[in-house]
């Protein structure tokens, strides 16, 4: 594990390599590990120094829910464990693909329900960080202000410690910062998907964490010119190099690769010790 860390929201110290729990459930599609393996992955992650776990109440399929696995594996939680959840334009059903005005997950009542569901299933009284997830379509009409203000009210009630935003544009990032303190941004970004380069830099300048989802490609593995050659030079895997590139890209990037395998988890965490040279970085572009 890299010795580097980041202070999330100004008071939550986390290692820069975390863990994303989505793959433990096979949600929204794909294979998942058996229950004992899932619990072993979570426990091994914490043993190896992971103290930042990303999850949500809607990471659930066929009776297997990420939050419940996290609670069974790790509760009572270590004092330094930070659990980041999300609510908003949910992928369940068709919500995320609807026009903004029809995304029911963004209403105040449903945001509260989402927060309360995360509290209940994780077994906590306050959520460390809640990301407001915006939808994918009709972004010009996405009502960012109202849902963020609803979450800010829940924060003032003591149900949430810090707020983040997910799937946002640079303009929405600036709009959000004018409404509430923002601890992190969670967007698609990796070695072969760099559209957010300016937003990564804007977050760094503002002291805000940038947490890329699909850091090694998600459902489609990362591909980039010279990736395999760089990996071979370091006796590493291509995913390890992709993670090391993210860590080298900017000090505010926190990675949360997910896996349902203990061996793959250990490989991901070992990427923290992989130091890419200037030559490597130049080849990767």
C-alpha positions in Angstrom: 0.0 0.0 0.0 1.3 3.5 -0.8 2.1 5.5 2.2 0.4 8.5 0.6 -2.9 9.6 1.9 -5.5 12.3 1.5 -7.7 14.2 3.9 -11.2 13.9 2.6 -13.5 16.8 3.5 -10.7 18.3 5.7 -11.0 15.7 8.5 -11.1 12.2 7.2 -7.7 10.7 6.4 -7.8 8.0 3.8 -5.2 6.0 1.9 -5.3 6.8 -1.8 -6.1 3.2 -2.8 -9.5 2.3 -1.6 -12.1 -0.3 -2.6 -15.3 -0.2 -4.6 -17.9 -2.7 -3.5 -20.1 -2.9 -6.6 -18.6 -6.1 -8.0 -19.4 -8.0 -4.9 -23.1 -8.0 -5.9 -22.9 -8.6 -9.7 -24.9 -5.4 -10.0 -26.0 -4.2 -12.5 -24.7 -7.2 -14.5 -22.0 -9.7 -14.5 -20.7 -12.4 -12.2 -20.3 -12.1 -8.4 -18.3 -14.1 -5.8 -20.0 -16.3 -3.3 -20.8 -14.8 0.0 -17.9 -16.1 1.9 -15.5 -14.9 -0.7 -17.1 -11.4 -0.7 -16.7 -11.2 3.0 -13.1 -12.3 2.8 -12.3 -9.6 0.2 -13.7 -6.9 2.4 -11.8 -8.2 5.5 -8.6 -8.6 3.5 -8.9 -5.1 2.1 -9.0 -3.6 5.6 -6.1 -5.9 6.7 -4.0 -4.4 3.8 -4.7 -0.8 4.9 -7.7 0.1 2.9 -9.8 2.6 4.9 -12.0 4.1 2.1 -14.8 1.9 0.8 -17.3 3.1 -1.8 -20.8 1.7 -1.8 -24.5 2.4 -2.2 -27.8 0.9 -1.1 -28.6 0.3 -4.8 -25.6 -2.0 -5.3 -27.8 -5.0 -4.9 -29.0 -7.9 -7.0 -30.9 -11.1 -6.3 -30.9 -10.6 -2.6 -27.1 -9.8 -2.4 -26.5 -6.2 -1.2 -23.1 -4.5 -0.9 -24.0 -2.5 2.3 -25.1 -5.7 4.1 -21.9 -7.5 3.1 -19.9 -4.5 4.4 -21.8 -4.5 7.6 -21.4 -8.3 8.1 -17.7 -8.3 7.3 -16.6 -5.2 9.1 -19.0 -4.0 11.8 -18.2 -2.7 14.3 -16.2 -0.6 11.9 -12.5 0.4 12.5 -12.2 3.9 13.8 -10.4 5.1 10.6 -12.7 3.4 8.1 -14.5 5.9 5.8 -17.5 4.6 3.9 -18.7 6.7 1.0 -22.2 6.2 -0.4 -24.3 7.7 -3.1 -27.9 8.6 -3.8 -29.6 10.4 -6.7 -30.4 9.5 -10.3 -30.3 5.8 -9.5 -29.4 3.2 -12.1 -32.0 0.9 -10.8 -35.0 0.8 -13.1 -34.6 3.4 -15.9 -34.1 6.4 -13.7 -30.6 7.3 -14.8 -31.6 7.3 -18.5 -34.7 9.5 -18.1 -34.9 13.2 -18.7 -33.9 15.2 -15.6 -37.4 16.2 -14.8 -38.4 12.5 -14.6 -35.6 11.3 -12.5 -37.5 10.5 -9.3 -34.3 9.6 -7.4 -33.5 13.3 -7.3 -36.6 14.4 -5.4 -36.2 15.5 -1.8 -38.3 12.6 -0.5 -36.4 10.0 -2.4 -33.0 11.5 -1.5 -34.0 11.2 2.1 -35.1 7.6 1.5 -31.8 6.8 -0.1 -29.9 8.4 2.8 -32.0 6.6 5.4 -31.6 3.3 3.5 -27.8 3.6 3.5 -27.8 4.5 7.2 -30.0 1.5 8.0 -28.2 -1.1 5.9 -24.7 0.0 7.0 -25.8 0.2 10.6 -24.5 3.8 11.3 -26.0 7.0 12.7 -24.2 9.3 10.2 -22.8 8.7 6.8 -19.2 9.8 6.3 -19.7 11.0 2.7 -22.7 11.0 0.4 -22.3 11.6 -3.3 -25.1 13.1 -5.3 -25.2 11.1 -8.5 -26.7 12.9 -11.5 -28.2 11.2 -14.5 -26.8 10.5 -17.9 -29.3 12.2 -20.3 -30.8 15.7 -20.7 -28.0 17.2 -18.7 -28.9 20.7 -19.8 -32.0 20.4 -17.6 -30.4 18.5 -14.6 -31.7 20.2 -11.5 -28.5 20.2 -9.5 -29.3 23.0 -7.0 -32.5 21.5 -5.5 -31.2 18.0 -4.8 -27.9 19.3 -3.5 -29.8 21.7 -1.2 -31.9 18.7 0.0 -28.8 16.8 0.9 -27.3 19.9 2.6 -30.4 20.0 4.8 -29.9 16.3 5.7 -26.3 17.2 6.5 -27.5 19.9 8.8 -29.7 17.3 10.5 -26.6 15.4 11.3 -27.3 12.4 9.0 -24.3 13.2 6.7 -20.8 14.4 7.4 -19.6 15.5 4.0 -21.1 15.8 0.5 -19.7 14.9 -2.8 -21.0 14.9 -6.4 -20.9 12.3 -9.2 -21.2 12.3 -13.0 -20.9 16.1 -13.2 -19.5 18.6 -15.7 -17.0 21.3 -14.9 -19.8 23.8 -14.9 -21.9 21.7 -12.5 -18.8 21.4 -10.2 -18.5 25.1 -9.9 -22.3 25.5 -9.4 -22.2 22.8 -6.6 -19.3 24.6 -4.8 -21.4 27.7 -4.6 -24.2 25.8 -2.9 -22.4 23.5 -0.4 -18.9 22.4 0.7 -17.8 19.6 -1.7 -15.5 16.9 -0.4 -15.1 14.9 -3.6 -16.0 14.4 -7.2 -16.7 10.9 -8.6 -16.6 10.8 -12.4 -15.6 8.5 -15.2 -11.8 8.8 -15.7 -8.9 6.5 -16.5 -5.9 6.1 -18.7 -7.9 5.8 -21.9 -10.8 8.1 -20.9 -9.3 11.5 -20.1 -12.1 13.9 -20.9 -12.1 15.2 -17.3 -8.4 16.3 -17.3 -9.4 20.0 -16.7 -11.8 18.9 -13.9 -9.1 16.8 -12.2 -6.9 19.9 -12.2 -9.7 22.2 -10.9 -10.4 19.8 -8.1 -6.7 19.7 -7.2 -6.5 23.5 -7.1 -9.5 23.6 -4.8 -8.2 20.9 -2.5 -11.0 18.5 -3.4 -10.6 14.8 -4.0 -11.2 13.4 -7.5 -12.4 9.7 -7.3 -12.5 8.1 -10.8 -15.1 5.4 -11.3 -14.0 2.6 -13.6 -10.3 3.4 -12.9 -9.2 0.3 -14.8 -12.0 0.4 -17.4 -15.0 -1.1 -15.6 -16.9 -3.4 -18.0 -14.3 -2.7 -20.7 -10.7 -3.1 -19.6 -8.5 -0.1 -20.1 -6.5 -0.1 -23.3 -3.8 2.4 -24.2 -0.8 2.5 -26.5 2.4 1.1 -24.8 0.5 0.0 -21.7 1.6 -3.6 -22.0 5.2 -2.6 -22.7 5.3 -0.4 -19.6 3.7 -3.3 -17.5 6.4 -5.7 -18.8 9.2 -3.4 -17.8 7.9 -3.4 -14.2 6.9 -7.0 -14.1 3.4 -5.8 -13.4 -0.1 -6.2 -14.9 -1.7 -3.7 -17.2 -4.4 -2.9 -14.6 -1.6 -2.2 -12.0 0.0 0.3 -14.4 -3.4 1.9 -15.1 -3.8 2.4 -11.3 -0.3 3.7 -10.9 -0.8 6.1 -13.7 -3.9 7.6 -11.9 -1.9 7.9 -8.7 0.9 9.7 -10.5 -1.5 11.9 -12.5 -2.5 14.1 -9.5 -2.1 13.9 -5.8 -5.8 14.5 -5.2 -6.9 11.3 -7.1 -8.2 8.5 -4.9 -8.7 5.2 -6.7 -11.4 2.7 -5.7 -10.9 -0.4 -7.9 -13.4 -3.1 -7.3 -13.1 -6.9 -7.5 -14.6 -10.1 -6.2 -11.2 -11.8 -5.8 -8.8 -11.7 -2.9 -5.9 -12.2 -5.3 -7.0 -9.4 -7.6 -7.5 -7.2 -4.6 -3.9 -7.8 -3.5 -2.7 -7.0 -7.0 -4.7 -3.7 -7.0 -3.3 -2.6 -3.7 0.3 -3.6 -4.7 -0.1 -1.0 -7.5 0.5 1.6 -4.8 4.1 0.6 -4.6 4.6 0.8 -8.4 6.6 3.9 -9.3 6.3 4.9 -12.9 9.3 6.7 -14.4 9.2 9.9 -16.5 9.8 7.6 -19.5 6.8 5.4 -18.6 4.6 8.5 -18.2 5.7 9.9 -21.5 5.0 6.6 -23.3 1.6 6.4 -21.8 0.9 9.9 -23.0 
